[in-house]
Amino acid sequence: MPPRPPEEGRLTHPGRVSISTINPKEFRPVDGWPDKKPCVFYGRKLTHYQERAKGKAQLGTLCKVWYHRAVTMQSSQFRTIPGIIDITRLQKWTGASVGRCHVCDGDVMAWQDPGDHFGMCETCYSQLCESEVKA
């Protein structure tokens, strides 16, 4: 069983990085097999994402768990205007990746409206469904 992520805001490696400072766009998937470098959050040795080189001597690495947490945190900061997107026309996208979410630009498209050529990630879709239910 993998280690449980620490509570939000509490790091197992204090002073390294806070989840709120992670921008998923600054990370790229590692080519080939996962790196054996430790994750900047809890030192897991198999990291799947590496920080893009921007003149830094040491690049940060993230495991899948923390990368997806950063994507979810970023996506949750965006809201759609109620009534603009018709969720009944959205279809689950199962093909190859066709781009990023048109709402948050943080994750790959999981839902697509073929008529309007509009797509959104799983996080934005679930938030939209929740807001439709409340309205």
N, C-alpha and C positions, 0 to 999 in steps of 0.2 A: 504494500500500500504506500503511495507516495506521501511525502510529508505534507501536512496541512499548512496552507499559507497562513502567515501571521495575520493578526487583526489589522484592519486598515490603519495606516499611520504608524504602525509599530514594525520596525525592521529587525531582522535577526542579525544584520550587520549594521549597527547604528552608525550614522554619520556618512554613509555611502550615498544613498539615493532615496528620494521619496517618490511614491507612485504618482503623485500629482505633478511631478516635474518631468515625467516620461512622455515624450511625444512619439507615438508609434510610427509616424512618418520618417523619423530619424533613424529607424532600424530597418534592416533588410534581412531576408531569410539567409541563413548560412548555406553556402553551396555544398552539395553532397551530404555526407554524414554530419550529424550534430557535432559541434565543437566540444572539447572536454574542458573548456574554460568555465569557471564558476559563474553562476547567475549573480547579478549584483544584489539580488534580494535575499535568497537564502542559500546561496552557495551550491545549488544543485549543479552537478558536473556536466550534464547534457544540456547545452544551450542551443536553441534553434534560430536565434535572431542576434545580429551583431549591429552595433551602432555604425552609421555611415561615417566614413573618415572625413573630418572637417578640420584637419590640421592638429588633431589631438594625438598625443603620444600613446595613450592607452584608451582603447575603445571598450565601451561597455557591452555586456552580453546579457541576454534575457532568455529564460526558459519559456516554454509555450504558455504556462499558467500565467506568468506575470505579463507577458506580451498581450494576451487576450484580456487581462484585467485592465491594462492601460488603454486598449482599444475601446472597451466597454465604458470606461470612465470618460474618455474623450467623446464618445457618441452620446452619452447621457447629457452632455452640455448643450445639445442642439434639440430644438423642438420644431415641429411642423405646425403650420397654421391649420386649425381644424377645418375640414370641409374642402381643402385644396386637393388632397390626394384621395382618390376613390380606392379604398382597400379591397373592394369586391373585384376590381380588375387586375389586381396584382396576382402573379403566378409564381410559385416556387421555382427558382432557377436551379437546375441540376447539371447544366452543362459546364464547359470549361469557363474559367474566370473571364468575364467580359469587361471588367472595370471596377471602380470603387463606388461606394454609396454616393448618391447624388445629394443626400441630406447632410451627412457629416464628413464625407470624404475620408473616413477613417478605416473602413474595412471593405472587404469585397462584397459585391452584390449577392444577395441571397433571394431577393424578391424582385420581379420585374413586371412592368406594365408594357407589353409589346406594342400597344397602340400609340402610347405617348413616348416610347423609348426612354422610360424612367425606371431607375432601379434603386433599391435600398438594402442596407445590411440587416441582419437579423435583429440587432439591438434597436435600431430605429423603427423597424416594423413592429416589434413588440411594444414599444412606447406608443406608436400610433394606434395600435389595437386597444391598448389600455385607455388612451384618451377618447377613443370612439365609444367605448363601453361606458365611460363616466359621463359622456355628453348626452 
